[in-house]
Amino acid sequence: MEERLQKILAKAGIASRRRAEELIRDGRIQVNGQVVKEMGCKIDPALDAVTFDGKPITFEQKIYILLNKPAGYVTTLSDPQGRPVVSDLIKEFSLRLFPVGRLDLDTEGALLMTNDGELGNAILHPSFEVNKTYEALVQGVPTADQLTLLAQGIEIDGVRTRPAAIRVLQRRRDQTLVEVVIHEGKKRQVRKMFQAVNHRVLHLKRTAYGNLRLGALPLGKCRVLGPNDLKKIFSKKIPFTIKNILA
């Protein structure tokens, strides 16, 4: 599909769209061996050969998948112990996709997978504060004081967690379902938070990245995300470089 050259360059990660326009004006971009300086030039990356300062530019199609990971799958692309890996669940996609962040072996729920390293790094970078929402079924009934401690931040492995949003969804006689929203990514953080107040997590599920929710996606299934889905992830601010991808 044809698109404006500067937009294609931005999507390929060569430069921002404005900077790409400067590169075109400066005669540093060639299409099929010819210098192109017109802003209105459209190309099809599947058919046209593009170079930047004489070096070929590759245009791998970017793809973004939301997977509802089941428990029992390792969030890696291979496992020396021979355990099931999340890539086993998306074999219909020929491109090599990597998980954005991790979910523990015994944790299920929303897992983003992509071949876009730029977007993946932005989601994980602390400065963009992408919230991750979890539902934790915990043993017992935490008191209001204990939940306040978790919300304000609690020391885990010698480091204090950042403030979290805590909301009780359901109370039973000996179990409580709690929604936890954090933007940190410490290993087994939610489980360790409740362990610190003496309430073991019995079941843990991630339900959202930012405002992108898992919804009714069946366990073990995935769906392809579009630009509007990706914008929901960055609820506070969208990285400038990512704006080019979502444009």
QUICORLIN-V807634 format. One record per helix or strand of 3 or more residues. SS is the DSSP state (A for helix, B for strand). FROM is the first residue (numbers start at 1). TO is the last residue. If there is no record, write none. Layout:
BEGIN
{{SS:FROM:TO} {SS:FROM:TO}}
END
This chain:
BEGIN
{{A:5:11} {A:17:25} {B:29:31} {B:50:52} {B:64:69} {A:86:90} {B:108:114} {A:117:124} {A:126:128} {B:132:139} {A:144:152} {B:165:171} {B:175:182} {A:189:196} {B:201:209} {B:222:224} {A:227:233} {A:240:246}}
END
